[in-house]
């Protein structure tokens, strides 16, 4: 199998589905090691286990889409591996970790969304900015206000 045939649209779905499936299995395995409990009395392992099972199902569905690809989707993708997308996503995660520790929820959320959005070649700076701003507002409403997450909106140092 040549490098050109490794990176087809159908294979990307298979690889992505396999990765999501593997991640789901690992999360479910770790979650089951805690007390899972019942629906009426959930333990600390209930949510990770449920999330892992959902990820396994989603991974299988994604891989099935890749397996049922049409011949046109088996054509090789131009350019091979997308270094820009991966580097932006990884940089966004590092930015969230650093800014979450030293800057708070608002700058960390803005950074992870803005930097990760730049990994898409079709995104503009303005589009990434608007998306990041919208996600900051959603995160403030959901995590800080509704769920009372113990992470300050802003902190210095």
C-alpha positions as CSV (number, residue, x, y, z in Angstrom):
1,X,0.0,0.0,0.0
2,X,1.5,3.3,-1.0
3,X,1.4,6.6,0.9
4,X,-1.0,8.0,-1.6
5,X,-3.6,5.2,-1.0
6,X,-3.3,5.6,2.8
7,X,-4.8,9.0,2.7
8,X,-8.1,8.7,1.0
9,X,-11.4,10.2,2.2
10,X,-12.7,6.7,3.1
11,X,-9.5,5.8,5.0
12,X,-9.6,9.0,6.9
13,X,-13.1,8.1,8.2
14,X,-11.9,4.6,9.1
15,X,-8.8,6.0,11.0
16,X,-10.9,8.6,12.7
17,X,-13.6,6.1,13.7
18,X,-10.9,3.8,15.0
19,X,-9.3,6.5,17.0
20,X,-12.7,7.6,18.5
21,X,-13.5,3.9,19.3
22,X,-10.1,3.4,21.0
23,X,-10.5,6.6,23.0
24,X,-14.0,5.5,24.1
25,X,-12.8,2.1,25.2
26,X,-10.0,3.7,27.2
27,X,-12.4,6.1,28.9
28,X,-15.0,3.4,29.6
29,X,-12.2,1.2,31.1
30,X,-11.0,3.9,33.4
31,X,-14.5,5.0,34.3
32,X,-15.5,1.4,35.3
33,X,-12.7,1.3,37.7
34,X,-14.6,3.8,39.9
35,X,-17.9,3.1,41.5
36,X,-20.5,3.5,38.7
37,X,-23.7,3.3,40.8
38,X,-27.2,3.4,39.3
39,X,-29.2,6.0,37.5
40,X,-30.8,7.2,40.7
41,X,-27.6,7.1,42.7
42,X,-24.7,7.9,40.2
43,X,-21.2,7.2,41.4
44,X,-18.0,9.0,40.2
45,X,-17.5,6.5,37.4
46,X,-21.0,6.8,35.9
47,X,-20.3,9.8,33.6
48,X,-16.9,8.6,32.3
49,X,-18.2,5.1,31.6
50,X,-21.4,6.5,29.8
51,X,-19.2,8.9,27.8
52,X,-16.9,6.1,26.8
53,X,-19.7,3.9,25.7
54,X,-21.2,6.7,23.6
55,X,-17.7,7.4,22.0
56,X,-17.4,3.7,21.1
57,X,-20.8,3.8,19.3
58,X,-19.9,7.0,17.5
59,X,-16.5,5.5,16.5
60,X,-18.2,2.5,15.0
61,X,-20.6,4.7,13.1
62,X,-17.8,6.8,11.7
63,X,-15.8,3.8,10.7
64,X,-18.9,2.3,9.0
65,X,-19.3,5.5,6.9
66,X,-15.7,5.1,5.8
67,X,-16.3,1.4,4.9
68,X,-19.4,2.2,2.8
69,X,-17.6,4.8,0.8
70,X,-18.3,5.3,-2.9
71,X,-15.5,4.8,-5.4
72,X,-15.1,8.6,-5.8
73,X,-14.3,8.8,-2.0
74,X,-11.5,6.3,-2.5
75,X,-9.5,8.8,-4.5
76,X,-6.3,10.0,-2.9
77,X,-6.5,13.3,-1.1
78,X,-4.3,16.0,-2.3
79,X,-1.5,17.0,0.1
80,X,-1.5,14.0,2.4
81,X,-1.2,14.8,6.1
82,X,-2.6,18.1,7.3
83,X,0.2,19.6,9.4
84,X,-1.5,22.9,9.8
85,X,-4.7,21.5,11.3
86,X,-2.9,19.2,13.7
87,X,-0.4,21.9,14.8
88,X,-3.2,24.4,15.4
89,X,-5.3,22.0,17.4
90,X,-2.4,20.9,19.6
91,X,-1.3,24.5,20.1
92,X,-4.8,25.5,21.1
93,X,-4.9,22.7,23.7
94,X,-1.5,23.9,25.1
95,X,-2.9,27.5,25.1
96,X,-5.9,26.4,27.1
97,X,-3.8,24.6,29.7
98,X,-1.5,27.6,30.1
99,X,-4.1,30.3,30.0
100,X,-6.5,28.3,32.1
101,X,-3.9,28.1,34.9
102,X,-2.8,31.7,34.7
103,X,-5.6,33.7,32.9
104,X,-8.9,32.1,33.8
105,X,-11.8,30.6,31.8
106,X,-12.4,33.4,29.4
107,X,-8.9,33.8,27.9
108,X,-8.4,30.0,27.9
109,X,-11.6,29.3,26.1
110,X,-11.0,32.1,23.6
111,X,-7.5,30.8,22.9
112,X,-8.4,27.2,22.4
113,X,-11.3,28.0,20.0
114,X,-9.5,30.8,18.1
115,X,-6.2,28.9,17.6
116,X,-7.9,25.6,16.7
117,X,-10.3,27.3,14.2
118,X,-7.3,28.6,12.3
119,X,-6.4,25.0,11.5
120,X,-9.2,25.0,9.0
121,X,-7.9,26.5,5.7
122,X,-11.4,27.9,4.9
123,X,-11.6,29.9,8.1
124,X,-10.7,33.6,8.2
125,X,-9.4,35.5,11.2
126,X,-12.7,37.3,11.6
127,X,-14.6,34.0,11.4
128,X,-12.3,32.4,14.0
129,X,-12.7,35.5,16.2
130,X,-16.5,35.4,16.1
131,X,-16.6,31.6,16.7
132,X,-14.2,32.1,19.7
133,X,-16.3,34.9,21.1
134,X,-19.5,32.9,20.8
135,X,-17.9,29.9,22.5
136,X,-16.7,32.1,25.4
137,X,-20.3,33.3,25.9
138,X,-21.6,29.8,25.8
139,X,-18.9,28.6,28.3
140,X,-19.6,31.4,30.7
141,X,-23.3,30.6,30.6
142,X,-22.9,26.8,30.8
143,X,-19.9,26.2,33.0
144,X,-19.5,29.3,35.1
145,X,-23.1,30.3,35.7
146,X,-25.2,27.1,35.3
147,X,-22.7,24.4,36.5
148,X,-20.9,26.7,39.0
149,X,-17.5,25.5,37.7
150,X,-14.8,26.5,40.3
151,X,-12.6,28.2,37.7
152,X,-12.5,32.0,37.8
153,X,-13.5,33.9,34.6
154,X,-10.3,36.0,34.9
155,X,-7.3,35.6,37.1
156,X,-3.8,37.1,36.9
157,X,-0.9,34.9,37.8
